[in-house]
């Protein structure tokens, strides 16, 4: 629980920074293309980091790896604070710092997933992920709201300073759980690192239930997930608002996600988890189509809250299945590749949508992408049932 609390406090700062970076990109350029380009930094970093990070996680001491990544992220937040406060920030420097941050997050994400599974034990992985998701979505709700208040009442650089301070809670949590996670990695270190990376890809591709899960995750990340990366453009262009509107949209998504994560705390059979995951995948299509069909905030905000709820239910379902289906020695690599898809896919989707927004309306593009995702889920559902039915029966 303390580990989750530490992550929650740290993530409040992270979401504050994410909100500020998005708005800063819009404020510097007033371009949806540049906002999408900043979102694309996740893809640039994740493409080379995630496969390497998975192999490093399986071979490394989880405690030492967590401590190193958290410390480096503090230093980066302080650098971003100085650049913004001194007036030296440019869209180019913003992109560079975003790439570095995405690189560090890429090394941090798989080891956090492994630590959560270690602390929870094999029978409580889904509940642990849901509990962690509650903390993350409290942060998703609180962070943008606080960031909006800070940006309106003070200088935007203050957001980055607060983010740096928030990492202290995470460092304290890592120290608290050290006795459970301070151990050697589960994968042997004498094998070539590149061989371990290749083995991770082969394991995913040759394991039918994991390959099917990753297909759903890829479609979800590319087509149904990029809306939040484009919130600054929605707030400024579609709804003609400012930081308050951006904060409202992000907070609505976070509130919905919080309810979704709370609902997922209940223990469920593997068969039920599969049904819930695919059901949420279809539901998010309808929620996003409602969001993109209006320019009225009184309709858009509740639609975004519903999209946030279904998004987190689908994510918890997919992540729980990935954690439980993977063998322990491969878990770091599986979760790293999962994180690669889940982080890089929305970035690529947001970049392409932002680029095309010059010719086609932003709302139309996001709505079409969501509809396409729903159609793909319907097409793949029969095959998914055949793959998961034998596993659920066991």
Backbone torsions as a table, in degrees:
resi	resn	phi	psi	omega
1	UNK	NA	-41.8	-179.6
2	UNK	-64.5	-35.3	177.0
3	UNK	-61.9	-41.7	177.9
4	UNK	-64.9	-40.7	178.6
5	UNK	-62.5	-44.3	178.4
6	UNK	-61.4	-42.6	176.9
7	UNK	-62.9	-39.4	-178.4
8	UNK	-62.1	-47.5	-179.3
9	UNK	-63.3	-44.8	178.4
10	UNK	-62.7	-38.5	-178.3
11	UNK	-71.1	-26.2	173.4
12	UNK	-58.9	-45.9	176.5
13	UNK	-63.6	-39.1	-179.9
14	UNK	-63.3	-42.9	179.6
15	UNK	-71.7	-31.4	171.8
16	UNK	-60.0	-46.2	179.8
17	UNK	-64.9	-41.5	179.6
18	UNK	-59.9	-42.7	178.2
19	UNK	-63.0	-44.8	-177.9
20	UNK	-66.5	-40.3	179.4
21	UNK	-63.7	-43.4	178.4
22	UNK	-60.8	-46.0	-179.6
23	UNK	-69.7	-35.9	178.4
24	UNK	-63.7	-39.3	176.6
25	UNK	-62.1	-42.1	178.5
26	UNK	-68.3	-41.5	-177.1
27	UNK	-67.6	-33.7	-179.9
28	UNK	-75.8	-28.9	-170.3
29	UNK	-126.1	-24.9	-172.1
30	UNK	50.6	44.3	-176.2
31	UNK	-136.1	125.1	175.4
32	UNK	-64.5	-29.2	178.4
33	UNK	-63.9	-43.9	178.7
34	UNK	-68.9	-35.9	175.4
35	UNK	-61.2	-44.0	176.9
36	UNK	-65.6	-33.8	179.0
37	UNK	-66.5	-40.2	176.1
38	UNK	-62.1	-40.1	176.8
39	UNK	-63.9	-30.6	-178.9
40	UNK	-66.9	-17.1	-179.8
41	UNK	-59.6	-30.0	175.3
42	UNK	-59.2	-40.7	179.8
43	UNK	-67.6	-44.7	-177.7
44	UNK	-58.1	-45.7	-178.9
45	UNK	-74.8	-43.9	-172.9
46	UNK	-66.0	-30.1	-176.8
47	UNK	-59.0	-37.5	179.8
48	UNK	-101.0	-24.4	-175.6
49	UNK	-78.8	-47.1	-169.4
50	UNK	-58.2	-49.8	178.5
51	UNK	-60.0	-40.8	178.5
52	UNK	-67.4	-42.5	-177.9
53	UNK	-63.5	-36.3	178.8
54	UNK	-63.9	-45.8	178.5
55	UNK	-65.5	-41.0	178.2
56	UNK	-63.5	-39.9	179.5
57	UNK	-62.6	-45.8	-179.5
58	UNK	-65.1	-25.8	-177.8
59	UNK	-96.7	-12.7	-168.0
60	UNK	-104.7	163.5	171.1
61	UNK	-71.9	116.8	-175.9
62	UNK	-59.1	-38.0	-178.6
63	UNK	-62.7	-48.3	-177.5
64	UNK	-66.2	-38.4	-179.8
65	UNK	-67.0	-42.2	177.1
66	UNK	-62.0	-47.0	-178.0
67	UNK	-60.3	-42.5	-178.5
68	UNK	-64.5	-47.7	-177.8
69	UNK	-65.2	-39.7	-179.9
70	UNK	-64.5	-41.6	-179.6
71	UNK	-63.7	-43.0	180.0
72	UNK	-66.1	-34.0	179.0
73	UNK	-70.0	-30.6	174.6
74	UNK	-63.2	-46.9	-179.5
75	UNK	-62.1	-38.2	179.1
76	UNK	-66.6	-41.7	178.8
77	UNK	-61.6	-39.6	178.3
78	UNK	-66.8	-36.2	176.8
79	UNK	-63.9	-43.8	179.0
80	UNK	-65.0	-37.1	176.3
81	UNK	-60.4	-46.4	-178.2
82	UNK	-65.1	-44.3	-179.1
83	UNK	-59.8	-41.6	-177.8
84	UNK	-74.7	-43.7	-177.9
85	UNK	-65.5	-33.7	-178.2
86	UNK	-85.6	-6.5	179.6
87	UNK	81.4	13.4	-179.0
88	UNK	-90.2	-4.7	-175.6
89	UNK	-69.9	136.6	173.6
90	UNK	-131.9	169.7	179.3
91	UNK	-63.6	-32.8	177.7
92	UNK	-65.8	-47.8	178.1
93	UNK	-65.0	-34.4	178.1
94	UNK	-63.1	-40.4	178.9
95	UNK	-66.8	-41.2	179.8
96	UNK	-62.6	-46.8	179.5
97	UNK	-65.2	-34.2	178.1
98	UNK	-66.8	-37.0	177.3
99	UNK	-65.5	-43.0	178.6
100	UNK	-63.3	-43.1	179.1
101	UNK	-62.0	-42.4	179.0
102	UNK	-64.3	-34.4	177.7
103	UNK	-64.2	-47.4	179.6
104	UNK	-65.1	-40.4	177.4
105	UNK	-63.0	-34.0	179.2
106	UNK	-63.5	-36.1	176.3
107	UNK	-79.0	-27.7	-176.4
108	UNK	-79.4	-36.1	-171.7
109	UNK	-63.2	-50.8	-177.4
110	UNK	-65.1	-35.3	179.9
111	UNK	-70.4	-33.9	174.6
112	UNK	-64.0	-40.2	178.4
113	UNK	-63.0	-42.2	179.2
114	UNK	-65.3	-40.9	179.5
115	UNK	-63.7	-41.9	178.5
116	UNK	-60.1	-45.3	179.1
117	UNK	-64.9	-37.3	179.3
118	UNK	-65.2	-46.3	-178.4
119	UNK	-68.6	-31.5	-176.3
120	UNK	-82.1	-35.3	-172.1
121	UNK	87.9	160.5	-172.5
122	UNK	-65.4	-24.5	-175.4
123	UNK	-89.1	-8.5	-175.7
124	UNK	-126.5	24.6	-177.1
125	UNK	-63.7	-46.1	-177.7
126	UNK	-61.4	-44.5	178.9
127	UNK	-65.6	-37.5	178.8
128	UNK	-64.8	-41.5	178.5
129	UNK	-65.1	-39.9	178.0
130	UNK	-64.3	-43.2	178.1
131	UNK	-61.6	-45.3	177.5
132	UNK	-62.3	-38.2	179.3
133	UNK	-65.4	-35.1	176.0
134	UNK	-60.0	-46.8	177.9
135	UNK	-60.8	-42.4	-179.7
136	UNK	-65.0	-35.0	-177.1
137	UNK	-85.0	-22.7	165.3
138	UNK	-61.2	-42.5	177.3
139	UNK	-65.0	-41.7	179.7
140	UNK	-61.6	-33.0	179.2
141	UNK	-79.9	-45.7	-174.7
142	UNK	-75.4	-43.8	-174.9
143	UNK	-55.7	-54.9	179.7
144	UNK	-61.5	-36.4	179.7
145	UNK	-64.7	-45.2	179.1
146	UNK	-66.6	-41.0	179.2
147	UNK	-60.8	-43.4	177.9
148	UNK	-59.8	-42.1	178.8
149	UNK	-64.6	-43.3	-179.7
150	UNK	-64.6	-42.3	-178.2
151	UNK	-68.2	-34.1	-179.5
152	UNK	-75.0	-39.3	-173.6
153	UNK	-95.2	-13.8	-178.3
154	UNK	-145.7	-157.4	-179.6
155	UNK	-89.7	144.4	-177.4
156	UNK	-61.4	-25.0	179.7
157	UNK	-63.4	-25.6	179.9
158	UNK	-61.5	-28.7	178.2
159	UNK	-60.6	-42.3	-177.2
160	UNK	-71.2	-33.6	176.1
161	UNK	-65.6	-43.8	178.6
162	UNK	-63.5	-38.8	177.7
163	UNK	-60.5	-43.9	178.7
164	UNK	-59.7	-41.7	-179.4
165	UNK	-67.9	-30.3	-176.1
166	UNK	-67.2	-21.4	-179.5
167	UNK	-68.9	-17.1	179.3
168	UNK	-59.6	-38.1	179.9
169	UNK	-63.6	-39.8	179.9
170	UNK	-68.2	-40.3	177.4
171	UNK	-61.9	-39.5	177.7
172	UNK	-63.8	-40.7	179.6
173	UNK	-65.8	-39.7	178.7
174	UNK	-62.8	-40.7	177.1
175	UNK	-63.4	-38.4	-178.0
176	UNK	-65.1	-40.2	-177.4
177	UNK	-92.7	10.0	-174.8
178	UNK	-55.5	-40.1	-175.3
179	UNK	-63.2	-21.9	179.8
180	UNK	-95.2	-20.6	-173.2
181	UNK	-119.1	-3.4	-179.1
182	UNK	-86.3	81.0	-178.2
183	UNK	-150.7	168.0	179.2
184	UNK	-67.3	157.1	176.5
185	UNK	-67.1	157.8	-176.9
186	UNK	-79.9	-24.2	179.4
187	UNK	-90.3	143.4	179.9
188	UNK	-64.9	144.7	-177.0
189	UNK	-93.4	-9.9	-175.3
190	UNK	-79.0	-15.4	179.5
191	UNK	-80.1	152.8	177.7
192	UNK	-60.7	139.6	-178.1
193	UNK	-62.1	-40.4	179.1
194	UNK	-63.5	-33.4	176.4
195	UNK	-65.5	-38.6	177.1
196	UNK	-65.4	-39.8	177.9
197	UNK	-62.0	-47.0	179.2
198	UNK	-61.9	-39.6	179.6
199	UNK	-63.3	-34.1	178.2
200	UNK	-65.0	-45.4	177.1
201	UNK	-61.9	-43.8	-178.3
202	UNK	-63.2	-39.8	-179.2
203	UNK	-62.4	-43.8	179.9
204	UNK	-64.4	-46.3	-176.1
205	UNK	-68.4	-32.0	-174.6
206	UNK	-94.7	-0.5	177.2
207	UNK	-105.7	105.3	-169.2
208	UNK	-54.7	-45.5	-176.2
209	UNK	-67.4	-34.4	178.4
210	UNK	-74.5	-39.4	178.2
211	UNK	-61.6	-41.6	177.8
212	UNK	-64.0	-42.0	178.4
213	UNK	-61.7	-41.7	-179.5
214	UNK	-69.2	-29.4	175.0
215	UNK	-64.4	-44.9	176.8
216	UNK	-62.5	-43.9	-178.9
217	UNK	-61.4	-40.8	-179.8
218	UNK	-64.3	-46.0	178.9
219	UNK	-63.6	-41.3	179.1
220	UNK	-61.5	-46.8	-175.7
221	UNK	-66.8	-38.2	-177.2
222	UNK	-78.4	-37.2	-168.6
223	UNK	-109.0	-35.8	-173.0
224	UNK	-106.9	-9.1	-173.5
225	UNK	-103.6	-22.5	-169.9
226	UNK	-68.9	-3.2	-174.1
227	UNK	-61.4	-37.2	-174.9
228	UNK	-70.3	-32.2	176.0
229	UNK	-64.8	-23.4	-178.5
230	UNK	-98.9	8.2	179.0
231	UNK	-54.3	-42.3	179.2
232	UNK	-57.9	-40.1	178.5
233	UNK	-69.2	-39.4	175.8
234	UNK	-61.0	-45.5	-177.6
235	UNK	-64.3	-44.3	-175.2
236	UNK	-83.0	-34.4	-173.4
237	UNK	-99.5	-55.0	-175.1
238	UNK	-71.6	-46.9	-174.5
239	UNK	-101.4	2.3	173.6
240	UNK	53.4	43.6	-178.3
241	UNK	-118.0	-165.5	-179.2
242	UNK	-129.3	-150.1	-179.6
243	UNK	-57.7	-33.2	179.6
244	UNK	-64.5	-41.4	178.9
245	UNK	-65.8	-42.7	176.5
246	UNK	-58.8	-46.2	178.7
247	UNK	-61.8	-38.7	-179.4
248	UNK	-63.1	-44.9	-179.4
249	UNK	-65.6	-44.8	-179.1
250	UNK	-67.5	-37.3	179.0
251	UNK	-68.8	-37.5	177.4
252	UNK	-61.7	-43.3	176.3
253	UNK	-60.6	-42.1	-179.4
254	UNK	-66.0	-39.5	178.5
255	UNK	-63.2	-46.2	177.5
256	UNK	-60.6	-42.1	179.5
257	UNK	-64.4	-35.5	178.2
258	UNK	-62.2	-44.4	177.3
259	UNK	-64.2	-40.3	179.1
260	UNK	-63.8	-42.9	179.0
261	UNK	-65.5	-38.9	178.0
262	UNK	-62.7	-40.8	178.8
263	UNK	-64.1	-31.0	-178.2
264	UNK	-81.7	1.4	178.4
265	UNK	-67.9	-23.4	-178.7
266	UNK	-69.2	138.0	179.0
267	UNK	-70.9	134.0	-177.3
268	UNK	-134.1	152.5	177.4
269	UNK	-70.5	158.3	177.7
270	UNK	-56.7	-38.0	180.0
271	UNK	-64.2	-43.6	178.7
272	UNK	-65.7	-37.2	179.9
273	UNK	-63.7	-38.8	177.5
274	UNK	-64.2	-46.0	-179.7
275	UNK	-61.7	-43.6	-178.8
276	UNK	-64.1	-41.9	-178.9
277	UNK	-61.8	-47.1	-179.5
278	UNK	-71.4	-33.7	176.6
279	UNK	-64.1	-42.5	177.4
280	UNK	-65.6	-34.8	178.2
281	UNK	-61.6	-40.0	177.6
282	UNK	-72.4	-38.0	-178.2
283	UNK	-64.9	-35.2	-178.0
284	UNK	-67.0	-26.3	175.3
285	UNK	-60.2	-47.3	-179.5
286	UNK	-65.6	-40.4	-179.1
287	UNK	-64.2	-42.4	-179.0
288	UNK	-70.8	-34.0	177.2
289	UNK	-67.0	-34.7	174.8
290	UNK	-66.7	-41.7	-179.6
291	UNK	-62.8	-39.7	-175.6
292	UNK	-86.1	0.6	-178.8
293	UNK	-98.9	6.2	-175.4
294	UNK	-138.6	155.9	170.7
295	UNK	-114.6	13.8	-178.7
296	UNK	-103.4	122.6	-176.7
297	UNK	-63.8	-30.5	-178.9
298	UNK	-65.3	-21.6	174.9
299	UNK	-97.3	-40.8	-175.4
300	UNK	-66.3	-39.1	-176.9
301	UNK	-65.4	-49.2	176.1
302	UNK	-62.0	-36.7	177.6
303	UNK	-62.9	-38.9	178.4
304	UNK	-69.8	-34.3	175.7
305	UNK	-62.6	-41.9	177.2
306	UNK	-65.7	-41.1	177.4
307	UNK	-62.2	-39.1	177.2
308	UNK	-63.7	-40.2	178.1
309	UNK	-61.8	-50.8	-177.5
310	UNK	-68.7	-33.9	177.9
311	UNK	-60.2	-47.1	-175.9
312	UNK	-73.2	-33.2	175.9
313	UNK	-62.3	-45.6	178.7
314	UNK	-63.8	-42.0	-179.5
315	UNK	-65.2	-45.5	178.6
316	UNK	-61.8	-41.4	179.0
317	UNK	-62.1	-47.8	-179.1
318	UNK	-66.0	-42.2	-178.4
319	UNK	-67.7	-38.9	178.1
320	UNK	-64.0	-42.9	178.2
321	UNK	-63.8	-40.6	179.3
322	UNK	-64.2	-41.7	-179.9
323	UNK	-65.9	-43.6	-173.7
324	UNK	-81.0	-28.7	-178.7
325	UNK	-79.8	-26.6	-177.0
326	UNK	-79.3	142.8	174.3
327	UNK	-72.8	150.1	-173.4
328	UNK	-54.0	-41.7	-176.9
329	UNK	-68.9	-14.8	179.8
330	UNK	-108.7	-2.2	-170.8
331	UNK	-62.0	-40.5	179.4
332	UNK	-60.9	-43.5	-179.3
333	UNK	-69.6	-39.6	177.7
334	UNK	-62.7	-45.8	-178.2
335	UNK	-71.1	-29.9	176.0
336	UNK	-66.6	-42.8	178.0
337	UNK	-67.8	-37.3	174.9
338	UNK	-59.5	-46.8	179.3
339	UNK	-63.6	-36.7	177.4
340	UNK	-58.1	-48.8	179.9
341	UNK	-65.3	-44.6	-173.1
342	UNK	-72.1	-25.0	178.5
343	UNK	-94.5	-44.2	-174.8
344	UNK	-76.7	-35.3	-179.5
345	UNK	-57.7	-51.4	177.2
346	UNK	-61.5	-35.2	179.1
347	UNK	-64.3	-45.6	178.7
348	UNK	-65.0	-43.9	178.9
349	UNK	-60.9	-44.2	-180.0
350	UNK	-64.6	-39.2	179.0
351	UNK	-63.3	-46.6	-178.3
352	UNK	-66.5	-39.8	178.4
353	UNK	-66.8	-43.6	178.4
354	UNK	-61.4	-38.3	179.1
355	UNK	-66.5	-42.3	-178.4
356	UNK	-76.6	-13.4	-177.6
357	UNK	-65.1	-14.0	175.6
358	UNK	-68.7	-26.1	-176.2
359	UNK	-110.9	-31.5	-179.5
360	UNK	-124.9	143.3	-177.8
361	UNK	-58.3	143.4	-178.6
362	UNK	-58.9	-42.7	179.8
363	UNK	-62.1	-43.9	179.5
364	UNK	-59.7	-43.7	-176.6
365	UNK	-63.9	-46.3	-179.9
366	UNK	-65.9	-38.9	177.9
367	UNK	-65.0	-42.6	179.0
368	UNK	-64.4	-41.7	178.9
369	UNK	-61.8	-42.5	179.7
370	UNK	-64.8	-42.5	178.7
371	UNK	-62.4	-41.3	179.0
372	UNK	-62.5	-40.2	177.9
373	UNK	-61.5	-45.9	179.1
374	UNK	-60.5	-39.9	178.4
375	UNK	-64.6	-40.5	178.7
376	UNK	-65.1	-39.3	178.1
377	UNK	-62.2	-42.8	179.2
378	UNK	-62.8	-39.4	179.9
379	UNK	-67.5	-39.7	-175.3
380	UNK	-84.6	-14.2	-173.5
381	UNK	-58.8	-45.4	179.2
382	UNK	-59.1	-42.6	179.3
383	UNK	-65.9	-37.9	179.4
384	UNK	-64.2	-39.7	178.2
385	UNK	-62.1	-39.2	179.5
386	UNK	-66.6	-36.4	-177.9
387	UNK	-72.9	-42.4	-173.5
388	UNK	-86.9	-21.3	-176.6
389	UNK	-58.3	-47.1	179.3
390	UNK	-64.3	-37.0	179.8
391	UNK	-67.0	-41.9	179.3
392	UNK	-64.7	-35.7	-179.2
393	UNK	-64.7	-29.3	179.5
394	UNK	-79.8	NA	NA
